Amino acid sequence: MTIIDIEAGLQPFPAQEGLAKAEIPAESPSRRSASKERDVNQEKEKDRKELDWDGPEDPDNPNNWNFSTKAFHTALPALYCFVIVIGTSIYVPAIPYIQAIWHVQHEVAVLPLSMYTLGLAVGPIITAPLSEIYGRRPVYLVSLILLMVFMAGASQAENIQTLIICRFFAGAGGSSPLAVGGGTVADIWGQGTKSGPAGLLFIMAPFLGTAFGTVAFSLTTLQNRLNRIGFLTGAYIIADFDANWRWSLYVVLIVAAPFVLISYFMKETSKRQILLSRRTQRCTAAPVLPIRLRLSSIHDSVRLGITRPLSMLFTEPLVSYLSIYTGFAFAMVFSFFGSYAYVYANVYRFNARQIGLCFLGLVPGFLLAVTTFGILDATLYRKAKVELNGRPAPEHRLYAAMLGSLMLPIALFWFAWSARSGVHWIVPVLAGLPFGWGNLMIFLSAITYLTDVYGAESGASAIAANGILRYLFGAAFPLFTTQMYDKLGIPWSGSVFAFISVAMMPIPWLFFVYGPKLRMRSSFETS
């Protein structure tokens, strides 16, 4: 049955066919709708099977691109992701000036930070399924434009309401690399060990962006070489911040502007879109879905992109508990925006520039986390792989999380009880090293574990669920961190977070033992 036949079947039978209405068997709307959907799905499935590469050496396959092209298309979403997350922390030094200029409470002045982060949680729910329909490249381009437009609107805001609204839409509109970047890396490098270094570069971008955002705005002028893949990106940051708080938003525009131009030189990496475009160029006949069916397909894809991650978040213990754990660990980075400012301003009398530099203590920890994860993957995981004939249980991915679970509470207690007068300021700064180390190891381990457990399709939804909760926590924590430090004091406020991390510490250890049983009970296909 062709698409034309389906459309014809939806039309009423003409009376001049010579058949009485009673002779025509009645068909309920629900049955007709189900039949239509079944036929359309059969056409789409047939279409999907016909779309494939010409062979293993097909030059249009991103896996076969030369290294420089692969590097360019890997670096761009990673750097874009870096810029997006810088947009969170770079606003933090503006908070006291927003309070003074517009005469608002601290909680209100923090809302542009929280709403931007909330946008990072909401946006990927929409952009991820759209990238599967329209491809990666147009989603990146539209997302960059939305980021620029709303960030420019925020930079010209004349009241706090405009700033909050524009920041939210800047985060939601510009968040596509958080959802699509992982797919781009998989498109280019494929699944497995070849994508390891590229995947780590992409995963590290949000963590480094969070740490560097505050540091960057604190320097007088910074021209930082972000990456060199045939081009040099520079970020010029003015630190005379008290003269014009709007520079905290101008910086994002300055850094993001080159990416808008560079993105036009991107190629499409989605297999489906490449093959559809090639079939059009070769003038190969292809079924054309009616507009209402195409809209229905888009609606179904977006609905699935929303409902499946939420379903996994509430029904899959592996997803829910690991998402809560990684969400808490990630939100602790956001809570440091408030706690660092509170501690170093009140105890050590640091100015904004000096407070920003304290975030550099996190960066060596992030680098050590990547190194440690690589070592554990090359030793313990590879050993298990050899012993189990190349099919190790996904639980062997949890070694890094188990180690990180020990380091996170140590770092939080260290920071809580060392930040006091009489103790040198470098001591609490050094607590950032085990914090960044343990934090990122937990995240890397959880993401690779979920991917191994649920495979490519359901694994993407599991990671999306993780991202939703991660950025929701990141949006919430800055709203109460400073107030908690005011009420409880520095040692006990920090200890509250540390005790929570102790309570969550058994999660990766329990999953290492009971993970196989939980996988067997899953309602989704698992390894």
C-alpha positions as CSV (number, residue, x, y, z in Angstrom):
1,M,0.0,0.0,0.0
2,T,1.4,3.4,-1.0
3,I,1.1,6.7,0.8
4,I,-1.3,7.8,-1.9
5,D,-3.5,4.8,-1.2
6,I,-3.6,5.6,2.4
7,E,-4.7,9.2,1.7
8,A,-7.3,7.9,-0.7
9,G,-8.6,5.5,1.9
10,L,-9.3,8.5,4.2
11,Q,-11.7,10.1,1.7
12,P,-15.4,9.3,1.8
13,F,-16.7,6.8,-0.8
14,P,-18.5,8.7,-3.6
15,A,-22.2,7.9,-4.0
16,Q,-21.9,7.3,-7.7
17,E,-19.9,4.1,-7.2
18,G,-23.3,2.4,-7.3
19,L,-22.9,0.7,-3.9
20,A,-25.4,1.3,-1.2
21,K,-24.0,2.6,2.0
22,A,-25.3,-0.5,3.8
23,E,-23.1,-2.7,1.6
24,I,-19.9,-0.9,2.8
25,P,-18.6,-2.4,6.0
26,A,-18.3,0.3,8.7
27,E,-14.9,1.0,10.0
28,S,-14.4,2.8,13.3
29,P,-12.2,5.9,13.4
30,S,-9.8,4.2,15.8
31,R,-9.3,1.2,13.6
32,R,-8.8,3.4,10.5
33,S,-6.3,5.5,12.5
34,A,-4.4,2.4,13.6
35,S,-4.4,1.0,10.1
36,K,-3.0,4.3,8.8
37,E,-0.3,4.5,11.4
38,R,0.7,0.9,10.7
39,D,1.0,1.4,7.0
40,V,3.0,4.6,7.4
41,N,5.3,2.9,9.9
42,Q,5.8,0.1,7.3
43,E,6.7,2.6,4.7
44,K,9.1,4.4,7.0
45,E,10.7,1.1,8.1
46,K,11.1,0.1,4.5
47,D,12.6,3.5,3.8
48,R,15.0,3.2,6.7
49,K,16.3,-0.2,5.5
50,E,16.9,1.1,2.0
51,L,19.1,3.9,3.4
52,D,22.6,2.7,4.0
53,W,26.2,3.4,3.1
54,D,27.5,2.2,-0.2
55,G,30.1,0.2,1.7
56,P,32.7,0.3,4.6
57,E,34.8,2.9,2.7
58,D,31.9,5.2,1.8
59,P,33.5,8.7,1.8
60,D,30.3,10.3,3.0
61,N,30.4,8.2,6.2
62,P,31.8,10.5,9.0
63,N,33.7,7.5,10.3
64,N,35.8,7.7,7.1
65,W,36.6,11.4,7.2
66,N,40.2,12.5,7.6
67,F,41.5,13.3,11.1
68,S,41.4,17.1,10.8
69,T,37.8,17.0,9.7
70,K,36.9,14.7,12.5
71,A,38.8,16.9,15.0
72,F,37.0,20.0,13.7
73,H,33.5,18.5,14.1
74,T,34.4,17.1,17.5
75,A,36.0,20.3,18.9
76,L,33.2,22.6,17.8
77,P,30.4,21.1,19.9
78,A,32.8,20.6,22.8
79,L,33.8,24.3,22.7
80,Y,30.3,25.3,22.2
81,C,29.3,23.3,25.2
82,F,32.2,25.0,27.1
83,V,30.8,28.4,26.2
84,I,27.2,27.5,27.1
85,V,28.2,26.4,30.6
86,I,30.5,29.4,31.1
87,G,27.3,31.4,30.8
88,T,26.2,30.0,34.1
89,S,29.2,30.8,36.3
90,I,30.3,34.0,34.6
91,Y,27.1,35.8,35.8
92,V,28.0,35.0,39.5
93,P,30.2,38.1,40.1
94,A,27.4,40.3,38.8
95,I,25.0,39.3,41.6
96,P,26.0,41.9,44.2
97,Y,25.9,44.7,41.6
98,I,22.4,43.6,40.4
99,Q,21.3,43.8,44.0
100,A,22.6,47.3,44.4
101,I,21.5,48.7,41.1
102,W,17.9,47.3,41.1
103,H,17.5,47.1,44.9
104,V,16.5,43.4,44.9
105,Q,17.1,40.7,47.5
106,H,19.9,38.2,47.0
107,E,17.4,35.4,46.2
108,V,16.0,37.5,43.3
109,A,19.4,38.4,42.0
110,V,20.4,34.7,41.9
111,L,17.3,33.9,39.7
112,P,19.0,34.8,36.4
113,L,21.6,32.2,37.3
114,S,19.1,29.5,38.3
115,M,16.7,30.2,35.3
116,Y,19.6,29.9,32.9
117,T,20.5,26.6,34.4
118,L,16.9,25.5,34.3
119,G,16.9,26.3,30.6
120,L,19.8,23.9,30.2
121,A,17.6,21.2,31.7
122,V,14.6,22.0,29.6
123,G,16.1,22.7,26.2
124,P,17.7,19.3,25.4
125,I,14.3,17.6,25.9
126,I,13.2,19.4,22.7
127,T,16.4,19.7,20.7
128,A,17.5,16.0,21.0
129,P,14.5,14.5,19.1
130,L,14.5,17.4,16.6
131,S,18.2,16.6,15.8
132,E,17.1,13.1,14.8
133,I,14.5,14.5,12.4
134,Y,16.3,17.4,10.9
135,G,19.9,16.5,11.6
136,R,22.6,17.9,13.9
137,R,23.8,20.9,11.8
138,P,20.6,22.9,11.6
139,V,19.9,22.4,15.3
140,Y,23.4,23.7,16.2
141,L,22.9,26.8,13.9
142,V,19.4,27.7,15.3
143,S,20.6,27.1,18.8
144,L,23.6,29.4,18.4
145,I,21.4,32.1,17.0
146,L,18.9,31.8,19.9
147,L,21.7,32.0,22.4
148,M,23.0,35.1,20.8
149,V,19.6,36.8,20.5
150,F,18.5,36.2,24.1
151,M,21.9,36.8,25.6
152,A,22.0,40.1,23.8
153,G,18.5,40.9,25.1
154,A,19.7,40.0,28.7
155,S,22.7,42.3,28.3
156,Q,20.4,45.2,27.5
157,A,17.9,44.5,30.3
158,E,16.6,47.5,32.2
159,N,15.0,45.5,35.0
160,I,15.4,42.1,36.8
161,Q,12.3,40.6,35.1
162,T,13.7,41.1,31.6
163,L,17.0,39.7,32.7
164,I,15.5,36.6,34.2
165,I,13.3,35.8,31.2
166,C,16.1,36.4,28.6
167,R,18.5,34.3,30.6
168,F,16.1,31.4,30.7
169,F,15.5,31.4,27.0
170,A,19.2,31.9,26.3
171,G,19.8,28.7,28.3
172,A,17.0,26.7,26.8
173,G,17.6,27.9,23.2
174,G,21.4,27.5,23.4
175,S,21.5,24.2,25.1
176,S,21.6,21.9,22.0
177,P,25.2,20.8,22.4
178,L,24.4,19.2,25.8
179,A,21.8,17.0,24.0
180,V,23.3,16.7,20.5
181,G,27.0,16.8,21.1
182,G,27.2,13.2,22.3
183,G,25.4,12.1,19.2
184,T,27.8,14.0,17.0
185,V,30.8,12.3,18.7
186,A,29.2,8.9,18.1
187,D,28.4,9.8,14.5
188,I,32.0,10.7,13.8
189,W,34.0,8.2,15.9
190,G,31.5,5.4,16.2
191,Q,30.8,3.4,19.3
192,G,33.5,1.8,21.4
193,T,37.1,2.6,22.3
194,K,37.7,4.9,19.3
195,S,35.3,7.5,20.7
196,G,36.9,7.4,24.1
197,P,39.2,10.5,24.0
198,A,36.7,12.5,21.9
199,G,33.9,11.6,24.4
200,L,36.1,12.6,27.4
201,L,36.7,16.0,25.7
202,F,33.0,16.6,25.3
203,I,32.1,15.4,28.8
204,M,34.8,17.6,30.4
205,A,33.6,20.7,28.7
206,P,30.7,21.5,31.1
207,F,32.9,20.9,34.2
208,L,35.7,23.1,32.9
209,G,33.3,25.7,31.7
210,T,31.7,25.9,35.2
211,A,35.1,26.4,36.9
212,F,36.6,28.8,34.3
213,G,33.6,31.0,34.0
214,T,34.1,32.7,37.4
215,V,37.9,32.7,37.0
216,A,37.6,34.3,33.5
217,F,35.5,37.2,34.6
218,S,37.9,37.9,37.5
219,L,40.9,38.6,35.4
220,T,41.8,42.0,34.0
221,T,42.2,40.8,30.4
222,L,42.3,37.2,29.3
223,Q,43.0,36.0,25.8
224,N,42.8,32.2,26.3
225,R,43.6,29.7,23.6
226,L,40.6,27.4,23.9
227,N,41.7,25.0,21.2
228,R,43.5,24.9,17.9
229,I,41.9,23.0,15.0
230,G,42.9,25.2,12.2
231,F,41.6,28.3,13.9
232,L,42.3,30.3,17.1
233,T,39.5,31.4,19.4
234,G,40.2,34.2,21.8
235,A,38.1,35.4,24.6
236,Y,38.7,39.0,25.8
237,I,37.4,39.6,29.2
238,I,37.3,43.0,31.0
239,A,37.4,42.8,34.8
240,D,36.4,46.4,35.5
241,F,33.2,44.8,36.5
242,D,31.9,47.3,39.0
243,A,31.8,49.9,36.2
244,N,29.5,47.8,34.0
245,W,28.0,44.5,35.1
246,R,26.8,43.9,31.6
247,W,30.2,42.7,30.6
248,S,29.4,39.4,32.3
249,L,26.9,38.9,29.4
250,Y,28.9,40.6,26.7
251,V,31.7,38.1,27.2
252,V,29.4,35.2,26.3
253,L,28.4,37.1,23.1
254,I,32.1,37.8,22.2
255,V,33.1,34.2,22.7
256,A,30.0,32.7,21.0
257,A,30.0,35.0,17.9
258,P,32.8,33.2,16.1
259,F,31.0,29.9,16.5
260,V,28.0,31.2,14.6
261,L,30.3,31.8,11.6
262,I,32.3,28.6,12.0
263,S,29.1,26.5,12.3
264,Y,28.2,27.3,8.7
265,F,31.3,25.3,7.6
266,M,30.1,22.2,9.5
267,K,29.0,19.2,7.6
268,E,26.0,17.1,8.6
269,T,27.0,14.1,10.7
270,S,23.7,12.3,11.1
271,K,23.6,9.1,9.0
272,R,20.0,9.4,8.2
273,Q,20.2,13.0,7.0
274,I,23.3,12.4,5.0
275,L,21.7,9.5,3.2
276,L,18.4,11.3,2.6
277,S,20.3,14.2,1.1
278,R,22.3,11.9,-1.1
279,R,19.2,10.1,-2.3
280,T,17.7,13.4,-3.3
281,Q,20.8,14.4,-5.2
282,R,20.8,11.0,-7.0
283,C,17.1,11.6,-7.9
284,T,16.1,8.3,-6.3
285,A,12.4,8.0,-5.8
286,A,11.4,8.4,-2.2
287,P,8.0,8.3,-0.5
288,V,6.8,11.7,0.5
289,L,4.7,11.8,3.7
290,P,1.7,14.1,3.8
291,I,2.3,17.2,5.9
292,R,-0.1,16.0,8.6
293,L,1.8,12.7,8.9
294,R,5.2,14.6,9.0
295,L,3.8,16.8,11.8
296,S,2.6,13.7,13.6
297,S,6.0,12.2,13.3
298,I,7.6,15.3,14.8
299,H,5.0,15.4,17.6
300,D,5.6,11.7,18.4
301,S,9.4,12.2,18.4
302,V,9.2,15.1,20.8
303,R,6.7,13.3,23.0
304,L,9.0,10.3,23.1
305,G,12.0,12.5,23.9
306,I,10.1,13.8,26.9
307,T,8.2,10.8,28.2
308,R,10.9,8.1,27.9
309,P,13.6,9.9,30.0
310,L,11.0,10.8,32.6
311,S,9.6,7.2,32.6
312,M,13.2,5.9,33.2
313,L,13.8,8.4,35.9
314,F,10.8,7.2,37.9
315,T,10.7,3.5,37.1
316,E,14.4,2.4,36.6
317,P,16.3,2.3,39.9
318,L,19.7,2.3,38.0
319,V,18.7,5.5,36.3
320,S,17.0,7.3,39.2
321,Y,19.6,6.6,41.9
322,L,22.6,7.3,39.7
323,S,20.9,10.5,38.4
324,I,20.2,11.7,42.0
325,Y,23.9,11.0,42.9
326,T,25.4,12.7,39.9
327,G,22.9,15.5,40.1
328,F,23.9,16.1,43.7
329,A,27.6,16.0,42.9
330,F,27.1,18.3,39.9
331,A,24.9,20.7,42.0
332,M,27.7,21.0,44.5
333,V,29.8,22.8,41.9
334,F,27.0,25.3,41.6
335,S,26.7,25.6,45.3
336,F,30.3,26.6,45.4
337,F,29.4,29.8,43.6
338,G,27.7,30.9,46.8
339,S,29.9,29.2,49.3
340,Y,33.2,30.3,47.8
341,A,32.0,33.9,47.7
342,Y,30.7,33.7,51.3
343,V,33.8,32.0,52.7
344,Y,36.6,33.9,51.0
345,A,34.9,37.3,51.3
346,N,33.9,37.0,55.0
347,V,36.9,34.9,56.3
348,Y,39.8,36.0,54.1
349,R,38.5,39.4,52.8
350,F,39.1,38.4,49.2
351,N,37.8,40.6,46.4
352,A,35.9,39.3,43.4
353,R,39.0,38.7,41.4
354,Q,40.7,36.7,44.1
355,I,37.5,34.7,44.8
356,G,37.4,33.8,41.1
357,L,40.9,32.5,41.1
358,C,40.1,30.1,43.9
359,F,38.0,28.1,41.4
360,L,41.3,27.1,39.7
361,G,41.7,24.5,42.5
362,L,39.0,22.4,40.9
363,V,40.7,22.2,37.5
364,P,43.6,19.8,38.5
365,G,41.0,17.6,40.1
366,F,39.1,17.4,36.9
367,L,42.3,16.5,34.9
368,L,43.2,13.9,37.5
369,A,39.7,12.4,37.2
370,V,40.1,11.9,33.5
371,T,43.5,10.3,34.0
372,T,42.3,8.0,36.7
373,F,39.3,7.0,34.7
374,G,41.6,6.1,31.8
375,I,43.9,4.1,34.0
376,L,41.1,2.1,35.6
377,D,39.5,1.5,32.1
378,A,42.9,0.3,30.8
379,T,43.6,-2.0,33.7
380,L,40.6,-3.3,35.7
381,Y,38.0,-3.0,33.0
382,R,40.3,-4.5,30.3
383,K,41.2,-7.3,32.7
384,A,37.5,-8.1,33.2
385,K,37.0,-7.9,29.4
386,V,39.8,-10.5,28.8
387,E,38.5,-12.8,31.5
388,L,34.9,-12.7,30.2
389,N,35.8,-13.2,26.5
390,G,35.2,-9.6,25.5
391,R,31.8,-9.2,27.2
392,P,32.4,-7.7,30.7
393,A,29.5,-6.9,32.9
394,P,28.6,-3.1,32.8
395,E,29.3,-3.0,36.6
396,H,33.0,-3.0,35.8
397,R,32.5,0.6,34.7
398,L,31.8,1.6,38.3
399,Y,35.3,1.4,39.6
400,A,35.9,5.1,39.1
401,A,32.6,6.0,40.8
402,M,33.4,3.8,43.8
403,L,36.7,5.6,44.2
404,G,35.1,9.0,43.7
405,S,32.4,8.2,46.3
406,L,35.2,8.1,48.9
407,M,36.8,11.4,47.7
408,L,33.7,13.5,47.6
409,P,32.8,13.5,51.3
410,I,36.5,13.9,52.2
411,A,36.7,17.1,50.1
412,L,33.5,18.5,51.5
413,F,34.5,18.0,55.1
414,W,37.9,19.4,54.3
415,F,36.5,22.6,52.9
416,A,33.9,22.9,55.7
417,W,36.3,22.7,58.6
418,S,39.4,24.3,57.2
419,A,37.8,27.6,56.1
420,R,38.4,29.7,59.3
421,S,40.6,32.5,60.5
422,G,44.0,31.2,61.5
423,V,44.1,28.7,58.7
424,H,45.8,29.8,55.5
425,W,43.5,30.4,52.5
426,I,45.3,27.8,50.4
427,V,44.1,25.0,52.6
428,P,40.4,25.3,51.7
429,V,41.4,26.0,48.1
430,L,43.3,22.7,48.0
431,A,40.1,20.9,49.0
432,G,38.9,21.6,45.5
433,L,41.4,19.1,44.1
434,P,39.8,15.9,45.7
435,F,36.4,17.5,45.1
436,G,36.9,17.9,41.4
437,W,38.7,14.5,41.2
438,G,35.9,12.6,42.9
439,N,33.1,14.6,41.3
440,L,34.1,14.0,37.7
441,M,35.0,10.4,38.3
442,I,31.4,9.7,39.6
443,F,30.0,11.4,36.5
444,L,32.2,9.7,34.0
445,S,31.6,6.3,35.5
446,A,27.8,6.8,35.8
447,I,27.5,7.9,32.1
448,T,29.5,5.0,30.7
449,Y,27.7,2.5,33.0
450,L,24.2,3.7,31.8
451,T,25.3,3.6,28.2
452,D,26.6,0.0,28.6
453,V,23.5,-1.1,30.4
454,Y,20.8,0.3,28.1
455,G,22.6,0.4,24.8
456,A,22.5,3.2,22.2
457,E,18.7,4.0,22.0
458,S,17.6,3.6,25.6
459,G,21.0,4.7,26.8
460,A,20.4,8.1,25.2
461,S,17.2,8.4,27.2
462,A,18.9,7.4,30.4
463,I,21.6,10.0,29.9
464,A,18.9,12.6,29.0
465,A,17.1,11.7,32.3
466,N,20.4,12.2,34.1
467,G,21.0,15.5,32.5
468,I,17.5,16.8,33.4
469,L,18.0,16.0,37.1
470,R,21.6,17.3,37.1
471,Y,20.7,20.8,35.8
472,L,17.5,20.9,37.9
473,F,19.6,20.4,41.0
474,G,22.1,22.9,39.6
475,A,19.4,25.5,39.3
476,A,18.1,24.9,42.8
477,F,21.2,24.8,44.9
478,P,22.4,28.4,44.5
479,L,19.0,29.6,45.7
480,F,19.6,28.5,49.3
481,T,23.4,28.0,49.7
482,T,24.2,31.5,51.0
483,Q,21.2,31.6,53.3
484,M,22.2,28.2,54.8
485,Y,25.7,29.5,55.4
486,D,24.2,32.6,57.2
487,K,22.0,30.4,59.4
488,L,24.3,27.5,60.2
489,G,27.7,28.9,59.9
490,I,30.5,27.7,57.6
491,P,31.5,24.4,59.3
492,W,28.0,23.0,59.7
493,S,26.7,24.2,56.4
494,G,29.5,22.5,54.6
495,S,29.0,19.4,56.8
496,V,25.4,19.2,55.8
497,F,26.5,18.6,52.2
498,A,29.2,16.3,53.3
499,F,26.8,14.1,55.3
500,I,24.5,13.9,52.3
501,S,27.5,12.7,50.2
502,V,28.2,10.1,52.9
503,A,24.6,8.9,52.7
504,M,24.9,8.5,48.9
505,M,28.4,6.9,49.0
506,P,27.1,3.3,48.9
507,I,25.2,3.8,45.6
508,P,27.9,2.7,43.2
509,W,29.1,-0.1,45.6
510,L,25.6,-1.5,45.9
511,F,25.1,-1.3,42.1
512,F,28.4,-3.1,41.6
513,V,26.9,-6.0,43.7
514,Y,23.2,-5.9,42.8
515,G,23.4,-4.3,39.4
516,P,22.9,-7.6,37.5
517,K,19.7,-8.4,39.4
518,L,18.3,-4.9,38.8
519,R,19.1,-5.2,35.1
520,M,17.2,-8.4,34.8
521,R,14.1,-6.7,36.3
522,S,14.3,-3.7,34.0
523,S,11.3,-3.0,31.7
524,F,13.7,-1.7,29.1
525,E,16.1,-3.8,27.0
526,T,19.4,-4.1,28.9
527,S,22.8,-5.8,28.3
